Amino acid sequence: MAALMSLMSPNWLAARLLATLQPLFLLATRLYVSWEFLKSGRIKLTSWDTTIYLFENEYHTPLLSPHLAAVAGTAGELFFPLLLITGLAGRIGALGLFAVNALAVISYKHVLLTEGFEAALGQHVLWGFMLALLAIVGPGRYSVDQLLVRRIGGSARI
């Protein structure tokens, strides 16, 4: 047992040291993935005619008309990142962007799932993984959610 304890000691030390980085890592993840979606939403908004054209002719959105899908997609890419950046309803922001990301892949699967587009699909998978992590773990210590929990004296894990 003593040998096992001595073998695990470096792992436990690493865990304690790396745990101090968790709040910064979660903040950096929130900022990075939010920035990616904000850029896309801004481009859609500033080139609205092109956005409408793409939704009518290139993207195959299920269930929604192209115009409604364009509005909903653009709104999601602009609204949910704001929640995620601030960490206000951070899990809702992460889940919302996860849905936007999933719908983007579904709507553009005829391109993303073809040979030569592995890197583009890989970006969506990476963003989806990051958003799932944030939805499961939460926005972390540096978030409005955590500030609200501390202010009302709660012990909820945000």
C-alpha positions, 0 to 999 in steps of 0.5 A: 500500500505504501508503494501505491501511495508513493506512486500516486503522490505526483498525481495528487500534487499535479491535481492540486496544482492544476485545480488552481487553473480550472477557473481561468481555463473555464473563462478562456474556454467561454471567451474563445467559443463565444468569440467564434460564434459572435464573429459568425453572427456579426458577419451574418448581420452585416451581410444580411442579403448574403445570409438570406441567400445562403439560407435559401440556397445553401443551408438545408435547415429542417423544420424552419423556413429559410428566413426564420432560420436565418433570423433564429441562427443569427440571433442565437449566434449573437445572444447566447455568447453574451450569456456565456461571456458574462457567465450569466445563465452560463449553462443556458448560454452553453446549451443554446450555442450547442444547439446552434452549432448542432443545427449548423452541422445538420443544415450544412451536412451535405458539405461538412460530411464530404471528403475534404471538409474534415477540418471544418467538421472538426471545428464544429466538433471541437466547439460542441465539445467545449460547449458540452463541457461548459454546460456540464461543469458550469461557467466557473468561479469567474462568472456572474452566476457564481457571484450571484450564488455568493451574494445570496449565500447559496452553496450551489455548484455553479 
